[in-house]
Amino acid sequence: MASIDFITVRNFYKDNKERLKLSLVNSENGFSRRITMSDTHRPGLALAGFVDLFTYDRIQILGNTEIRYLNTLSEDQLNHSIDRFIEFEIPCIIVTNGNSLPPYLVQAAVRRYISIFSTPLSTTNLNHLMGDYLDLKFAPTISVHGSLVDVYGVGLLFTGRSGIGKSEVALDLVERGHRLVADDLVMITRTADDVLTGKGTELAEHHIELRGLGIIDIKKIFGIRSVRLRKRLEVEVHLVDWDSKITFERTGLQESTVSILDVPIAKIVLPINPGKNMTVISETIAMNQLLKSHGYHTAKEFDQRLKNYMKNKMTGKNQLPGDSWSKDIE
């Protein structure tokens, strides 16, 4: 498992300049500072002089409340408040609602090599948009050898030994109208709400390697509708070679799961042998997962119907109400 330890203020500004409508207030001399946490902070108490619990190592957001408080202070009080606040190793400062800053704060930030940004967004909107970005940046991430495909809105991760046919199954699914997310190397991230999201690497994005043919560009061949940037991962389909000595699941009552980044997801072990239509089976896996997500479990429902039939058989009732199939069993 891996996750980044920090992002620089420079990269933060570059990634969010348009999305957060950021404009640089002072200078770039604080662009080398590091952002190490996904949480942000509003320094109301710190500006008032109470810094015992000041979480200075986060992005500091000055909203309407902070700016109005500073505007109530005398010049000496304002300078003292800013000096006390700015002496900490703050990553950067963002001023919301297009508020004007006291000139002394801008000057003090330049001396301390702290960049200040301004945005017309409200504090609430800024926190919402920026939180998504920071949560994703600092989320735990691992790389998995496999292929990730969006099948009927369900993220299927195909895994298995090298050369077993993961890419070929993914290609066939794309040809049938489904969407490729990543092939060969899938980057999986766990977000704050314990959701696994997969995407490809920037270098190999939307490309598939086919043995005997080489690397092909799915987006160029099949069009923009055949790919997507990322997808929630819901089922791992582990491809294995057929072995008559191994007993594979036949009823679906024994559900298997796999833990990825401490998040459990469904796992299907699928044996491959000549003549098996892996694409249709993969589509069926996705549709069956959709049924489960809506509260319908086919194997459990069938098992219960069978138990009810056997119970009624023992009590002399040959047919359950509404069961036309029970006569066929006899």
Residue frames relative to the residue before (quaternion, step in Angstrom):
aa qw qx qy qz dx dy dz
M 1.0000 0.0000 0.0000 0.0000 0.00 0.00 0.00
A 0.0130 -0.8019 0.5968 -0.0266 3.52 -1.00 0.86
S 0.0554 0.7611 -0.6460 0.0171 3.53 -1.21 0.54
I 0.5355 -0.6373 0.4357 0.3424 3.56 -1.08 0.65
D 0.4410 -0.7062 0.4974 0.2439 3.55 -1.13 0.70
F 0.8086 -0.0502 0.0620 0.5829 3.58 1.13 -0.60
I 0.1550 -0.7103 0.6623 0.1811 3.49 -1.39 0.13
T 0.4657 -0.6731 0.4894 0.3009 3.56 -1.04 0.62
V 0.6184 -0.5335 0.4219 0.3935 3.53 -1.24 0.44
R 0.5924 0.5788 -0.3547 0.4339 3.57 1.10 -0.70
N 0.6998 0.4537 -0.2728 0.4796 3.59 0.84 -0.96
F 0.6048 0.5518 -0.3506 0.4548 3.56 1.06 -0.73
Y 0.6755 0.4909 -0.2863 0.4698 3.58 0.90 -0.92
K 0.6508 0.5247 -0.3092 0.4534 3.56 0.97 -0.88
D 0.7094 0.4706 -0.2605 0.4555 3.58 0.91 -0.93
N 0.8083 0.3167 -0.1226 0.4810 3.59 1.05 -0.72
K 0.3497 0.7758 -0.4770 0.2200 3.59 1.24 0.00
E 0.7421 0.3869 -0.2255 0.4988 3.59 0.79 -0.97
R 0.6795 0.5240 -0.2989 0.4176 3.57 0.86 -1.00
L 0.7715 0.3173 -0.1672 0.5254 3.59 0.96 -0.87
K 0.3880 -0.7451 0.4598 0.2878 3.59 1.34 0.08
L 0.2411 0.8064 -0.5007 0.2024 3.55 0.96 0.93
S 0.0304 -0.7554 0.6534 0.0394 3.54 -1.15 0.68
L 0.4510 -0.6995 0.4917 0.2561 3.57 -0.99 0.87
V 0.3181 -0.7815 0.5142 0.1541 3.55 -0.73 1.12
N 0.8142 0.2245 -0.1155 0.5229 3.61 0.81 -0.95
S 0.7345 -0.3733 0.2892 0.4873 3.63 -0.13 -1.18
E 0.5906 -0.5893 0.4360 0.3373 3.53 -1.37 0.19
N 0.4099 0.7466 -0.4614 0.2485 3.60 1.19 0.10
G 0.6969 0.4339 -0.2912 0.4912 3.60 1.23 -0.15
F 0.3907 0.7635 -0.4478 0.2527 3.58 1.29 0.16
S 0.6555 0.5144 -0.3273 0.4456 3.61 1.13 -0.40
R 0.4742 0.6664 -0.4509 0.3573 3.60 1.23 -0.11
R 0.3912 -0.7491 0.5013 0.1858 3.55 -1.19 0.68
I 0.2400 -0.7069 0.6480 0.1509 3.52 -1.17 0.79
T 0.0943 -0.8525 0.5141 -0.0052 3.58 -0.52 1.19
M 0.7516 0.3204 -0.1886 0.5449 3.59 1.25 -0.11
S 0.4764 -0.6700 0.4919 0.2865 3.56 -1.19 0.61
D 0.6074 0.5584 -0.3553 0.4394 3.60 1.22 -0.39
T 0.2445 -0.7380 0.6078 0.1614 3.55 -1.26 0.53
H 0.2331 -0.7853 0.5610 0.1195 3.58 -1.25 0.19
R 0.2283 -0.7257 0.6311 0.1514 3.53 -1.19 0.70
P 0.2663 -0.8454 0.4493 0.1115 3.60 -0.33 1.26
G 0.0944 0.8406 -0.5297 0.0621 3.58 0.89 0.82
L 0.7096 0.4452 -0.2655 0.4772 3.58 0.81 -1.00
A 0.6213 0.5469 -0.3472 0.4408 3.58 1.04 -0.72
L 0.6530 0.4985 -0.3142 0.4758 3.59 1.02 -0.74
A 0.6666 0.4857 -0.2948 0.4825 3.57 1.19 -0.55
G 0.6592 -0.5466 0.2917 0.4261 3.58 1.29 0.02
F 0.6317 0.5065 -0.3514 0.4700 3.62 1.21 -0.21
V 0.0437 0.8377 -0.5362 0.0935 3.56 -0.29 1.29
D 0.3484 0.7671 -0.4863 0.2317 3.62 1.23 0.18
L 0.7860 0.2341 -0.1180 0.5599 3.58 1.04 -0.77
F 0.3026 0.7855 -0.4873 0.2322 3.58 1.19 0.51
T 0.2041 -0.7729 0.5912 0.1071 3.59 -0.61 1.15
Y 0.0838 -0.8671 0.4909 -0.0073 3.52 0.41 1.33
D 0.6334 0.5776 -0.3302 0.3952 3.59 1.20 -0.48
R 0.6049 0.5209 -0.3608 0.4823 3.58 1.24 0.40
I 0.6199 -0.4904 0.4281 0.4381 3.57 -1.25 0.22
Q 0.2636 -0.7785 0.5553 0.1265 3.57 -0.80 1.06
I 0.1461 -0.7991 0.5815 0.0436 3.56 -0.79 1.09
L 0.1466 -0.7731 0.6146 0.0547 3.54 -0.81 1.09
G 0.0779 -0.8157 0.5732 0.0032 3.56 -0.48 1.22
N 0.7998 -0.2765 0.2061 0.4913 3.55 -1.26 -0.36
T 0.6526 0.5377 -0.3223 0.4256 3.57 0.93 -0.90
E 0.6869 0.4855 -0.2874 0.4581 3.60 0.84 -0.97
I 0.6783 0.4939 -0.3021 0.4525 3.58 0.89 -0.92
R 0.6634 0.4966 -0.3118 0.4648 3.58 0.94 -0.82
Y 0.6137 0.5315 -0.3531 0.4650 3.58 1.05 -0.65
L 0.6643 0.5007 -0.3117 0.4592 3.59 0.88 -0.90
N 0.6599 0.5230 -0.3108 0.4410 3.59 1.04 -0.74
T 0.6316 0.5295 -0.3402 0.4527 3.61 1.23 -0.28
L 0.6113 0.5906 -0.3449 0.3982 3.59 1.22 -0.35
S 0.5136 -0.5913 0.5167 0.3459 3.51 -1.27 0.47
E 0.6982 -0.4751 0.3141 0.4338 3.58 -1.22 0.27
D 0.6685 0.4865 -0.3031 0.4739 3.59 0.92 -0.85
Q 0.6587 0.5016 -0.3101 0.4672 3.59 0.94 -0.86
L 0.6395 0.5315 -0.3182 0.4553 3.56 1.01 -0.85
N 0.6766 0.4910 -0.2978 0.4609 3.58 0.83 -0.94
H 0.6540 0.5059 -0.3164 0.4650 3.58 0.97 -0.82
S 0.6481 0.5237 -0.3151 0.4542 3.58 0.97 -0.87
I 0.6822 0.4820 -0.2865 0.4692 3.58 0.90 -0.90
D 0.6403 0.5269 -0.3288 0.4519 3.59 0.96 -0.84
R 0.6609 0.4977 -0.3090 0.4691 3.58 0.98 -0.81
F 0.6749 0.5035 -0.2777 0.4626 3.56 1.02 -0.83
I 0.7483 0.4519 -0.2221 0.4319 3.55 0.83 -1.02
E 0.5456 0.6395 -0.4051 0.3595 3.61 1.20 -0.21
F 0.6057 0.5563 -0.3549 0.4445 3.60 1.24 -0.29
E 0.5499 -0.6178 0.4567 0.3276 3.56 -1.26 0.47
I 0.0078 0.8284 -0.5549 0.0765 3.55 0.37 1.30
P 0.4862 -0.6711 0.4626 0.3150 3.64 -0.85 0.84
C 0.7288 -0.2870 0.2142 0.5836 3.58 0.83 -1.02
I 0.3364 -0.7243 0.5694 0.1949 3.56 -1.32 0.25
I 0.0900 -0.7771 0.6210 0.0489 3.58 -1.02 0.85
V 0.1909 -0.7723 0.6005 0.0805 3.55 -0.84 1.06
T 0.2419 -0.8085 0.5261 0.1051 3.58 -0.67 1.11
N 0.7977 0.3423 -0.2460 0.4312 3.54 -1.43 0.11
G 0.5483 -0.6453 0.3883 0.3636 3.59 1.18 0.43
N 0.2746 0.7940 -0.5011 0.2076 3.60 1.17 0.50
S 0.4243 -0.6710 0.5468 0.2661 3.54 -1.21 0.62
L 0.3380 -0.7588 0.5306 0.1689 3.53 -1.01 0.88
P 0.5487 -0.5613 0.4859 0.3844 3.58 -1.17 0.46
P 0.5338 -0.6532 0.4251 0.3281 3.63 -0.79 0.91
Y 0.6245 0.5567 -0.3529 0.4190 3.59 1.03 -0.70
L 0.6221 0.5361 -0.3443 0.4551 3.60 1.07 -0.68
V 0.6407 0.5160 -0.3239 0.4673 3.58 1.00 -0.82
Q 0.6705 0.4942 -0.2987 0.4659 3.60 0.92 -0.89
A 0.6655 0.5030 -0.3066 0.4583 3.58 0.92 -0.88
A 0.6405 0.5232 -0.3244 0.4591 3.60 1.03 -0.75
V 0.6193 0.5289 -0.3448 0.4668 3.59 1.05 -0.69
R 0.6581 0.5109 -0.3103 0.4579 3.59 0.95 -0.86
R 0.7358 0.4068 -0.2181 0.4955 3.60 1.08 -0.77
Y 0.4241 -0.7216 0.4509 0.3101 3.59 1.30 0.14
I 0.4484 0.6376 -0.4844 0.3971 3.54 0.85 1.08
S 0.3115 -0.7649 0.5379 0.1692 3.57 -0.69 1.09
I 0.1748 -0.7636 0.6156 0.0863 3.54 -1.09 0.82
F 0.1103 -0.7841 0.6093 0.0414 3.56 -0.96 0.94
S 0.2154 -0.7565 0.6045 0.1258 3.53 -1.22 0.57
T 0.0192 -0.7886 0.6146 0.0011 3.57 -1.14 0.70
P 0.4459 -0.6821 0.5001 0.2929 3.61 -1.06 0.62
L 0.4967 0.6681 -0.4250 0.3555 3.60 1.26 -0.20
S 0.5099 -0.6029 0.5069 0.3459 3.55 -1.22 0.47
T 0.6579 -0.5140 0.3679 0.4094 3.56 -1.24 0.40
T 0.6420 0.5339 -0.3252 0.4439 3.58 0.99 -0.83
N 0.6835 0.4747 -0.2858 0.4752 3.60 0.86 -0.94
L 0.6332 0.5300 -0.3350 0.4538 3.57 0.99 -0.79
N 0.6685 0.5010 -0.3059 0.4566 3.58 0.84 -0.92
H 0.6421 0.5292 -0.3246 0.4497 3.58 0.99 -0.79
L 0.7231 0.4367 -0.2525 0.4718 3.57 0.77 -1.04
M 0.6899 0.4753 -0.2824 0.4673 3.57 0.90 -0.88
G 0.6073 0.5712 -0.3516 0.4258 3.59 1.08 -0.68
D 0.6278 0.5334 -0.3335 0.4585 3.58 1.00 -0.80
Y 0.6694 0.5068 -0.2921 0.4579 3.56 0.94 -0.92
L 0.7103 0.4606 -0.2677 0.4600 3.58 0.80 -0.99
D 0.6184 0.5395 -0.3478 0.4533 3.60 1.02 -0.75
L 0.6757 0.4884 -0.2932 0.4678 3.56 0.95 -0.85
K 0.6505 0.5320 -0.3160 0.4405 3.58 0.99 -0.82
F 0.7802 0.3406 -0.1682 0.4970 3.57 0.92 -0.90
A 0.4353 0.7079 -0.4572 0.3168 3.58 1.25 0.13
P 0.5543 -0.5926 0.4613 0.3590 3.62 -1.12 0.65
T 0.0476 -0.8135 0.5786 -0.0354 3.58 -0.93 0.96
I 0.0233 -0.7638 0.6443 0.0308 3.55 -1.16 0.72
S 0.3428 -0.7041 0.5764 0.2334 3.54 -1.29 0.33
V 0.1040 -0.7924 0.6009 0.0139 3.56 -0.98 0.93
H 0.3924 -0.6977 0.5476 0.2438 3.54 -1.00 0.85
G 0.4706 0.6554 -0.4735 0.3533 3.58 -0.47 1.17
S 0.4200 -0.6596 0.5492 0.2948 3.54 -1.33 -0.36
L 0.1652 -0.7859 0.5925 0.0633 3.57 -0.93 0.96
V 0.0090 0.8049 -0.5893 0.0690 3.56 -0.72 1.14
D 0.3477 -0.6966 0.5900 0.2142 3.54 -1.11 0.78
V 0.0118 0.8055 -0.5883 0.0705 3.57 -0.40 1.29
Y 0.8251 -0.1273 0.0257 0.5499 3.57 -0.42 1.24
G 0.7160 -0.4513 0.2499 0.4703 3.59 1.05 0.72
V 0.6241 0.4958 -0.3403 0.4989 3.59 1.30 0.09
G 0.3504 -0.7461 0.5293 0.2009 3.59 -0.83 0.98
L 0.0686 -0.8000 0.5961 -0.0037 3.58 -0.48 1.23
L 0.1583 -0.7730 0.6105 0.0684 3.56 -0.79 1.09
F 0.1749 -0.7900 0.5828 0.0754 3.58 -0.54 1.20
T 0.0035 0.7904 -0.6110 0.0446 3.55 -0.76 1.12
G 0.2795 0.7460 -0.5728 0.1930 3.56 -1.29 0.22
R 0.7125 -0.4468 0.3107 0.4429 3.54 -1.29 0.14
S 0.6302 -0.5329 0.4074 0.3910 3.56 -1.24 0.44
G 0.8183 0.2459 -0.1973 0.4805 3.56 -0.88 0.98
I 0.4919 0.6880 -0.4288 0.3174 3.61 1.20 0.00
G 0.6370 -0.5707 0.3154 0.4111 3.60 1.21 -0.33
K 0.2673 0.7885 -0.5144 0.2055 3.59 1.15 0.46
S 0.6945 0.4757 -0.2807 0.4612 3.58 0.83 -0.98
E 0.6345 0.5367 -0.3335 0.4451 3.58 1.04 -0.74
V 0.6328 0.5076 -0.3264 0.4853 3.58 1.04 -0.78
A 0.6435 0.5223 -0.3174 0.4608 3.58 0.96 -0.87
L 0.6549 0.5121 -0.3106 0.4608 3.59 0.94 -0.86
D 0.6570 0.5088 -0.3111 0.4611 3.57 0.93 -0.86
L 0.6404 0.5177 -0.3202 0.4683 3.58 1.04 -0.75
V 0.6269 0.5221 -0.3299 0.4750 3.58 1.04 -0.78
E 0.6485 0.5273 -0.3143 0.4501 3.58 0.97 -0.86
R 0.6931 0.4491 -0.2629 0.4988 3.59 1.19 -0.57
G 0.6929 -0.5273 0.2592 0.4178 3.59 1.25 0.31
H 0.5437 0.5973 -0.4175 0.4163 3.59 1.25 0.11
R 0.4745 -0.7220 0.4594 0.2061 3.57 -1.26 0.31
L 0.3569 -0.7334 0.5470 0.1885 3.53 -0.89 1.04
V 0.2165 -0.7571 0.6039 0.1232 3.55 -1.02 0.88
A 0.7811 -0.1776 0.1618 0.5764 3.59 0.81 -1.00
D 0.1092 -0.7726 0.6216 0.0683 3.53 -1.22 0.58
D 0.8023 0.2747 -0.2567 0.4637 3.51 -1.25 0.72
L 0.8018 -0.0456 0.0594 0.5928 3.61 0.60 -1.12
V 0.0876 -0.8033 0.5890 -0.0020 3.54 -0.56 1.23
M 0.2366 -0.7593 0.5931 0.1255 3.56 -0.80 1.06
I 0.1000 -0.8161 0.5693 -0.0015 3.57 -0.55 1.25
T 0.0962 -0.8035 0.5875 -0.0068 3.54 -0.82 1.09
R 0.2504 -0.7419 0.6024 0.1549 3.55 -1.09 0.79
T 0.2447 -0.7790 0.5625 0.1297 3.55 -0.63 1.13
A 0.7519 -0.4441 0.2555 0.4150 3.55 -1.31 0.25
D 0.7193 0.4171 -0.2513 0.4954 3.59 1.10 -0.62
D 0.5474 -0.6615 0.3678 0.3570 3.58 1.19 0.67
V 0.4219 0.6476 -0.5031 0.3867 3.54 0.90 1.00
L 0.2959 -0.7509 0.5666 0.1658 3.56 -0.92 0.94
T 0.0495 -0.7928 0.6075 -0.0086 3.55 -0.84 1.03
G 0.1616 -0.8062 0.5655 0.0644 3.56 -0.85 1.00
K 0.0569 0.7686 -0.6363 0.0328 3.52 -1.20 0.62
G 0.5278 -0.6258 0.4679 0.3329 3.57 -1.28 0.22
T 0.5988 -0.5248 0.4406 0.4147 3.53 -1.30 0.06
E 0.6224 -0.5683 0.3846 0.3765 3.55 -1.14 0.57
L 0.6653 0.5241 -0.3058 0.4349 3.58 1.02 -0.78
A 0.7970 0.3037 -0.1354 0.5042 3.58 0.87 -1.00
E 0.2502 0.8202 -0.4897 0.1578 3.57 1.22 0.33
H 0.8725 0.0329 -0.0697 0.4825 3.55 -0.93 1.09
H 0.5550 0.5617 -0.4181 0.4491 3.57 1.13 0.61
I 0.1582 -0.7669 0.6162 0.0846 3.55 -1.19 0.66
E 0.2570 -0.7437 0.5965 0.1584 3.56 -1.06 0.82
L 0.0716 -0.7943 0.6033 -0.0032 3.56 -0.70 1.15
R 0.4312 -0.7157 0.4868 0.2547 3.56 -0.65 1.11
G 0.7720 0.2858 -0.2569 0.5063 3.53 -0.79 1.09
L 0.7419 0.3363 -0.2017 0.5438 3.57 1.21 -0.47
G 0.4520 -0.6774 0.4613 0.3521 3.56 0.91 -0.91
I 0.7083 -0.4287 0.3461 0.4413 3.55 -1.25 -0.51
I 0.0607 -0.7914 0.6081 0.0122 3.55 -0.89 0.99
D 0.3980 -0.6983 0.5500 0.2268 3.55 -1.23 0.63
I 0.3288 -0.7810 0.5006 0.1769 3.58 -0.28 1.28
K 0.6528 0.5362 -0.3165 0.4316 3.57 0.93 -0.88
K 0.6864 0.4746 -0.2825 0.4731 3.58 0.97 -0.85
I 0.7060 0.4681 -0.2723 0.4564 3.60 0.96 -0.81
F 0.8166 0.2750 -0.1166 0.4940 3.58 0.78 -1.02
G 0.5755 -0.6202 0.3694 0.3844 3.60 1.24 -0.13
I 0.7144 -0.4876 0.3156 0.3902 3.51 -1.35 0.35
R 0.6471 0.5407 -0.3296 0.4245 3.62 1.08 -0.61
S 0.6225 0.5724 -0.3362 0.4146 3.59 1.24 -0.24
V 0.7492 0.3306 -0.1885 0.5420 3.60 1.25 -0.12
R 0.0192 -0.7535 0.6523 0.0803 3.51 -1.39 0.22
L 0.6038 -0.6229 0.3712 0.3311 3.56 -1.13 0.68
R 0.7989 -0.0713 0.0865 0.5910 3.60 0.93 -0.87
K 0.0677 -0.7951 0.6025 0.0159 3.53 -1.25 0.46
R 0.5124 -0.6143 0.5002 0.3314 3.54 -1.14 0.65
L 0.3265 -0.7495 0.5514 0.1661 3.56 -0.92 1.00
E 0.0557 -0.8402 0.5391 -0.0182 3.58 -0.68 1.13
V 0.8082 0.0956 -0.0288 0.5804 3.61 1.04 -0.69
E 0.2127 -0.7274 0.6338 0.1548 3.54 -1.08 0.80
V 0.1395 -0.7635 0.6279 0.0579 3.55 -0.84 1.06
H 0.1174 -0.8243 0.5535 0.0197 3.54 -0.24 1.31
L 0.2259 -0.7985 0.5500 0.0939 3.56 -0.47 1.25
V 0.0021 0.7903 -0.6114 0.0409 3.57 -0.89 1.01
D 0.5618 -0.5796 0.4643 0.3645 3.54 -1.26 0.38
W 0.5374 -0.6288 0.4557 0.3287 3.56 -1.06 0.76
D 0.0429 0.7724 -0.6306 0.0623 3.53 -0.96 0.93
S 0.3824 -0.7619 0.4797 0.2077 3.56 -0.50 1.23
K 0.6256 0.5504 -0.3390 0.4367 3.59 1.21 -0.37
I 0.6595 0.4805 -0.2998 0.4942 3.57 1.27 -0.29
T 0.2974 -0.7401 0.5782 0.1717 3.56 -0.99 0.89
F 0.1579 -0.7966 0.5803 0.0605 3.54 -0.56 1.18
E 0.6390 -0.5381 0.3894 0.3878 3.56 -1.21 0.53
R 0.1332 -0.8269 0.5452 0.0351 3.59 -0.84 1.01
T 0.7453 0.3998 -0.2343 0.4793 3.60 1.08 -0.56
G 0.4105 -0.7146 0.4718 0.3135 3.58 1.08 -0.65
L 0.4806 0.6750 -0.4361 0.3509 3.57 1.28 0.09
Q 0.7021 0.3967 -0.2474 0.5371 3.57 1.13 -0.68
E 0.1008 -0.8299 0.5483 0.0217 3.55 -0.03 1.29
S 0.2264 -0.7713 0.5841 0.1121 3.54 -0.96 0.93
T 0.1062 -0.7761 0.6176 0.0707 3.53 -1.17 0.62
V 0.1763 -0.7453 0.6291 0.1329 3.53 -1.30 0.34
S 0.3217 -0.7514 0.5477 0.1786 3.56 -1.02 0.80
I 0.0102 -0.7767 0.6288 -0.0369 3.54 -0.74 1.13
L 0.8194 -0.0629 -0.0212 0.5694 3.57 -0.55 1.19
D 0.6565 -0.5494 0.2739 0.4384 3.55 1.11 0.92
V 0.5852 0.5181 -0.3952 0.4827 3.58 1.20 0.48
P 0.2978 -0.7770 0.5227 0.1853 3.63 -0.58 1.07
I 0.0074 0.7669 -0.6418 0.0031 3.56 -1.07 0.82
A 0.6301 -0.5392 0.3969 0.3933 3.57 -1.25 0.37
K 0.1055 -0.7830 0.6109 0.0504 3.56 -1.14 0.74
I 0.1149 -0.7719 0.6245 0.0292 3.55 -0.92 1.03
V 0.1936 -0.7509 0.6212 0.1129 3.59 -0.80 1.04
L 0.0566 -0.8392 0.5393 -0.0416 3.55 -0.38 1.29
P 0.2641 -0.7794 0.5464 0.1556 3.61 -0.50 1.14
I 0.2611 -0.7620 0.5770 0.1347 3.56 -1.04 0.81
N 0.1421 0.7550 -0.6353 0.0782 3.55 -0.99 0.90
P 0.6807 -0.5064 0.3194 0.4221 3.62 -1.15 0.46
G 0.7950 0.3097 -0.2451 0.4604 3.53 -1.03 0.87
K 0.5699 0.5920 -0.3971 0.4087 3.61 1.18 -0.23
N 0.3410 -0.7455 0.5429 0.1823 3.56 -0.83 1.04
M 0.2068 -0.8332 0.5037 0.0962 3.55 0.09 1.30
T 0.6261 0.5612 -0.3435 0.4184 3.57 1.08 -0.69
V 0.6772 0.4716 -0.2907 0.4843 3.58 0.86 -0.93
I 0.6299 0.5222 -0.3372 0.4658 3.58 1.01 -0.75
S 0.6397 0.5216 -0.3235 0.4626 3.59 0.99 -0.81
E 0.6384 0.5082 -0.3258 0.4776 3.58 1.00 -0.78
T 0.6455 0.5192 -0.3152 0.4630 3.58 1.03 -0.79
I 0.6063 0.5455 -0.3474 0.4627 3.59 1.06 -0.74
A 0.6680 0.5026 -0.2969 0.4615 3.56 0.94 -0.93
M 0.6817 0.4769 -0.2966 0.4690 3.61 0.88 -0.90
N 0.6331 0.5206 -0.3331 0.4661 3.59 1.03 -0.71
Q 0.6277 0.5250 -0.3265 0.4731 3.58 1.09 -0.71
L 0.6192 0.5332 -0.3352 0.4690 3.58 1.08 -0.71
L 0.6313 0.5249 -0.3289 0.4666 3.57 1.01 -0.79
K 0.6550 0.5132 -0.3113 0.4590 3.58 0.94 -0.90
S 0.6576 0.5161 -0.3172 0.4478 3.57 0.98 -0.81
H 0.6945 0.4161 -0.2621 0.5253 3.58 1.28 -0.40
G 0.6577 -0.5773 0.2901 0.3873 3.57 1.24 0.44
Y 0.6351 0.5093 -0.3490 0.4642 3.61 1.21 0.17
H 0.0574 -0.7907 0.6094 -0.0138 3.58 -0.65 1.17
T 0.3862 -0.7787 0.4451 0.2153 3.57 -0.21 1.31
A 0.6837 0.4965 -0.3005 0.4424 3.59 0.79 -0.99
K 0.6799 0.4797 -0.2941 0.4703 3.58 0.93 -0.85
E 0.6307 0.5249 -0.3328 0.4648 3.58 1.04 -0.74
F 0.6620 0.4949 -0.3037 0.4739 3.58 0.95 -0.87
D 0.6344 0.5332 -0.3275 0.4539 3.57 0.99 -0.83
Q 0.6677 0.4962 -0.3036 0.4646 3.58 0.95 -0.84
R 0.6381 0.5173 -0.3272 0.4670 3.58 1.00 -0.77
L 0.6449 0.5183 -0.3206 0.4612 3.56 1.01 -0.80
K 0.6457 0.5109 -0.3142 0.4726 3.59 1.00 -0.82
N 0.6477 0.5138 -0.3177 0.4643 3.57 0.98 -0.82
Y 0.6407 0.5250 -0.3220 0.4585 3.57 1.02 -0.83
M 0.6693 0.4924 -0.3051 0.4652 3.58 0.90 -0.91
K 0.6348 0.5314 -0.3280 0.4550 3.58 1.02 -0.75
N 0.6854 0.4695 -0.2751 0.4839 3.55 0.95 -0.89
K 0.5878 0.5694 -0.3602 0.4479 3.57 1.14 -0.63
M 0.6765 0.4947 -0.2852 0.4651 3.56 1.00 -0.88
T 0.7190 0.4161 -0.2513 0.4967 3.60 1.10 -0.57
G 0.6270 -0.5884 0.3192 0.3984 3.57 1.28 0.24
K 0.5684 0.5537 -0.4024 0.4565 3.56 1.25 0.14
N 0.2632 -0.8215 0.4888 0.1304 3.55 -0.35 1.26
Q 0.8047 0.1878 -0.0873 0.5564 3.56 1.13 -0.48
L 0.3888 -0.7049 0.5449 0.2345 3.50 -0.95 0.89
P 0.5917 -0.5682 0.4177 0.3906 3.61 -1.05 0.60
G 0.8334 0.1738 -0.1477 0.5033 3.54 -0.79 1.06
D 0.6182 0.5502 -0.3538 0.4357 3.63 1.20 0.00
S 0.1525 -0.8048 0.5698 0.0665 3.54 -0.22 1.26
W 0.6336 0.5633 -0.3338 0.4122 3.57 1.16 -0.56
S 0.5539 0.6433 -0.4074 0.3368 3.63 1.14 -0.45
K 0.6070 0.5516 -0.3669 0.4390 3.60 1.09 -0.58
D 0.6379 0.5456 -0.3252 0.4355 3.56 1.08 -0.73
I 0.6147 0.5607 -0.3548 0.4265 3.59 1.16 -0.53
E 0.6370 0.5651 -0.3307 0.4069 3.58 1.05 -0.77
